[in-house]
Amino acid sequence: MKAKPTQPVSNPALYILMRGDMDSLNPGKAVAQGTHAQSLFDFEMDHVPQEDKFQKMHEDWLAQGGGFGTALCLEVTERQLHQVVEFVERSGFPAGIVLDTSYPLQDGKTLHLIPVHTCGYIFGDKDELAAILRQFELYP
């Protein structure tokens, strides 16, 4: 007898919080930084205990799209990035900030590779996170 697929117990979403206050963060760099946030999220989820509620939510999220789920990219400033990630982490949600240790910044003919917090992620139930994240617009 074939097992029935389990119904998702939540409405999981991965939110990428992208810095909108950086002129140098062009669309190509933003996509690259978003993949860093996804990688950080994947790494963190690999280290969550199997019995953790977010592990089940992560499984539901992966099942949404055949290996990936709903992802939304929101625009934040550096200050907002730190504030909202700190708040949701204290509230028990998986979240993190990407530090690109060699972010390329061109100044005339000189290329600087500097450490910059470029983006972050928050993972959780869309309904539970709505009140916290509705203040942010979608990233252009």
Residue, then its C-alpha position, 0 to 999 in steps of 0.5 A: m500500500k502506497a503511503k499518502p503524502t503528508q500535508p504541509v503543517s505550515n506555509p513556509a517561506l524563505y525571505i532574502l533581505m537585500r540591501g537597497d542602500m548600496d549603489s554598487l549592489n547592481p542586479g548581478k551582484a544582488v543575485a550572487q549575494g542572494t545565492h550566498a544567503q540561500s547557501l547560509f540558510d542551507f548550511e544552517m538547516d543542515h545543523v538543525p536537529q531532526e526533531d526541530k519544528f523548523q526542520k519539518m517546515h524546511e521539508d515542507w518548503l522543499a516539497q513546495g516546488g520539487g526541491f525549492g519553495t517560496a522565496l521572497c526578496l525584500e529591500v532593507t537598509e543595513r540598519q534594518l537588516h541587523q535589527v530585523v534579523e536580531f529580532v526574529e532570531r530572539s523570537g526563535f526563527p532561523a535567520g542570518i546575515v551574509l558577510d561577504t569578506s571580499y565584496p568588490l568595490q571599484d574606485g576609479k582604476t582601483l578595485h577594493l575587496i572589502p568585508v560588507h554585510t550585503c544581505g540576510y535571510i529569515f525562514g518561517d511561516k509566512d503568516e507568523l512573519a507577516a506582521i514583522l516583514r510587511q513594512f518592507e517592500l519587494y526588492p526591485 
